[in-house]
Amino acid sequence: MRFLAEDDQPLNLEEIMSGLRSADAGFRLDEDGILAKGEELLAELDVSRPDEELFAAEIDELRELAGQDSAAGQAVAARLELVTAILAVRVLSQKRTAEQTLSLLDPLWHWLQEHRRGLVQADGEGFYERQRLILATG
């Protein structure tokens, strides 16, 4: 899963953690970018920016995924040109179901959607604006 920031504010893990902790003090982030709540490991977080090779590769991959065959695909491809940072979220299911883990990550997505402008890309599903699917890809 990815959050594709489209605003001019720098996106960083410290800001995200501050927001999450204001919602629930049980969230923590280690030096390797592992997000946990209490003892539960939830996800690995990584931010990439336009000056990094990974950023360009991810944007190219997402542009290909969006395609140009539909108006929705063209709209998403156009918005990808506006992305200023990518927050990659690698979900760590541990011994939980995917649904349980995603539920534990809800505060992350809520905070991002309330405080930042951008899209969410979910592998096997598509691109979302807030909670509305705007382009199905899977």
C-alpha positions, 0 to 999 in steps of 0.5 A: 500500500502507498500514500501518494502525497500531492501537497507541498508539505514535506512528508516524514515519519516524525510528522506521521508518528506525532499524528498517530501518537496524538490519536493513540499513545500506544503507537511507536516507530523504530529506527528501521521504520517498523510501526508497532502498536504496543507489542504488535508489529503492524507495518514497515514504513518508508518515505521516498522523494522525487530526488531518489531513484526509488521514487521515479521507479515507483511513479513509473510502475504506478503510471503503468498500473493506472494505464491510459485506457480510461478517463479514470486511468488518465486522471490518475496518471495526471495526478501521479505527476503531482506527487511530492512524496510516496509513503510505502506501507508494507503490512506485517500480518504476523499471526493476524488476518489481513483484515485485523492488521488493516484495521489496526492501521486505520489510524494511519490512513485516517491521519493521512487523509485528514492532514495531507492531500493525496491518493492511496494505492492498494495492491490488487485493488486500485487507487483511492481518494479518501475512502472512494475507489477512483480506479480499480486495478485488480 
